[in-house]
Amino acid sequence: MLWRFWVPPVLSAIGLAWCAVAGASIWFTPMRYSGISNGVPGVWEPSFSEVSSLGAVPLLIPILFTGLAVWAAWRGQRVTLGVPALLLAVFTLITGFSIGGAYIPAAGLLLTAAGWAAVAGTRPLTATAA
């Protein structure tokens, strides 16, 4: 039954990988705008780096939350795992109409990892010889 203690770290690590890939794809994929500018219809395709006034910060926030959750999961800290999971879920909800949709799977993985850690407990300590 030791495998049940490995589930939260693995799920949170997969969530971290998802956030990194989603952030990179959002950063480099051009966005398409169509409309009329100065009376001339046209189509513009700027990247996120050209449009974001905050730079890469909106894409780094989910990675930081998920990185903290991975660290907490490997250390066996349930509360410290649950807080970033909830923060990522709130971030995903707030930014749902722009970049938040890309982080829904990662938020689901972190919430599942936190729930699993709450039910299964933390990692067992290794036995020491007396």
C-alpha positions as CSV (number, residue, x, y, z in Angstrom):
1,M,0.0,0.0,0.0
2,L,3.0,2.3,-0.2
3,W,2.0,3.3,-3.7
4,R,-0.9,5.5,-2.3
5,F,1.6,7.9,-0.8
6,W,3.2,8.5,-4.2
7,V,0.0,9.6,-5.9
8,P,0.0,13.2,-4.8
9,P,3.6,13.9,-5.7
10,V,3.1,12.3,-9.2
11,L,-0.1,14.2,-9.8
12,S,1.3,17.5,-8.8
13,A,4.4,17.0,-10.9
14,I,2.2,16.2,-13.9
15,G,0.3,19.4,-13.1
16,L,3.6,21.4,-13.1
17,A,4.6,20.0,-16.5
18,W,1.1,20.9,-17.8
19,C,1.5,24.5,-16.5
20,A,5.0,24.8,-18.1
21,V,3.8,23.6,-21.5
22,A,0.6,25.6,-21.4
23,G,2.5,28.8,-20.5
24,A,5.1,28.2,-23.3
25,S,2.3,27.6,-25.8
26,I,0.4,30.7,-24.8
27,W,3.6,32.8,-24.9
28,F,4.6,31.7,-28.4
29,T,1.2,31.1,-30.1
30,P,0.0,34.2,-32.0
31,M,-3.5,35.5,-31.3
32,R,-5.8,36.5,-34.1
33,Y,-7.7,39.7,-34.1
34,S,-9.9,40.9,-36.9
35,G,-11.6,44.3,-37.1
36,I,-11.4,47.8,-38.4
37,S,-8.5,50.1,-37.5
38,N,-8.4,53.6,-38.8
39,G,-11.2,52.7,-41.2
40,V,-9.2,49.8,-42.7
41,P,-10.4,46.3,-42.1
42,G,-7.6,43.8,-41.3
43,V,-6.4,40.8,-39.4
44,W,-3.6,41.1,-36.7
45,E,-1.7,38.2,-35.2
46,P,0.3,39.5,-32.2
47,S,1.8,37.1,-29.7
48,F,1.0,37.2,-26.0
49,S,4.4,38.8,-25.3
50,E,3.4,41.7,-27.5
51,V,-0.1,42.1,-26.0
52,S,0.5,41.5,-22.3
53,S,1.3,44.7,-20.3
54,L,2.5,42.5,-17.4
55,G,4.9,40.5,-19.5
56,A,5.3,36.9,-18.5
57,V,4.0,37.3,-14.9
58,P,0.4,36.0,-15.7
59,L,2.0,32.8,-17.1
60,L,4.5,32.4,-14.2
61,I,1.9,32.6,-11.4
62,P,0.4,29.1,-12.2
63,I,3.9,27.7,-12.4
64,L,4.8,29.1,-9.0
65,F,1.6,27.8,-7.4
66,T,2.2,24.4,-8.9
67,G,5.9,24.3,-8.0
68,L,5.0,25.0,-4.4
69,A,2.4,22.2,-4.5
70,V,5.0,19.8,-5.9
71,W,7.4,20.7,-3.2
72,A,4.7,20.3,-0.5
73,A,3.6,16.9,-2.0
74,W,7.1,15.5,-2.0
75,R,7.6,16.7,1.6
76,G,4.2,15.2,2.7
77,Q,2.7,18.5,3.8
78,R,-1.0,18.3,3.2
79,V,-2.0,21.8,4.1
80,T,0.8,23.3,2.1
81,L,-0.3,21.2,-0.8
82,G,-4.0,22.3,-0.5
83,V,-3.4,26.0,-0.3
84,P,-1.6,26.4,-3.7
85,A,-4.2,23.9,-5.2
86,L,-7.0,26.3,-4.1
87,L,-5.0,29.3,-5.3
88,L,-4.5,27.8,-8.7
89,A,-8.2,26.9,-8.9
90,V,-9.2,30.5,-8.0
91,F,-6.6,31.9,-10.5
92,T,-8.1,29.6,-13.2
93,L,-11.6,30.8,-12.4
94,I,-10.7,34.5,-12.4
95,T,-8.7,34.3,-15.6
96,G,-11.1,31.9,-17.2
97,F,-12.0,34.1,-20.2
98,S,-8.4,34.7,-21.2
99,I,-5.6,32.3,-20.2
100,G,-7.3,30.4,-17.4
101,G,-8.8,27.7,-19.6
102,A,-5.4,26.4,-20.3
103,Y,-4.8,25.7,-16.7
104,I,-8.0,23.8,-15.9
105,P,-6.3,20.3,-16.1
106,A,-3.5,21.4,-13.8
107,A,-5.9,22.8,-11.3
108,G,-7.9,19.6,-11.4
109,L,-4.7,17.5,-10.9
110,L,-3.7,19.6,-7.9
111,L,-7.1,19.5,-6.3
112,T,-7.1,15.7,-6.8
113,A,-3.6,15.4,-5.3
114,A,-4.7,17.5,-2.3
115,G,-7.8,15.4,-1.8
116,W,-5.8,12.2,-2.2
117,A,-3.3,13.4,0.4
118,A,-6.1,14.4,2.8
119,V,-7.6,11.0,2.6
120,A,-4.5,8.8,2.3
121,G,-2.4,10.8,4.7
122,T,1.2,11.9,4.4
123,R,4.2,9.8,3.4
124,P,5.2,7.2,6.1
125,L,8.4,7.8,7.9
126,T,11.1,5.3,7.2
127,A,11.7,2.9,10.1
128,T,14.9,3.3,12.0
129,A,16.6,0.4,13.7
130,A,16.8,0.8,17.5
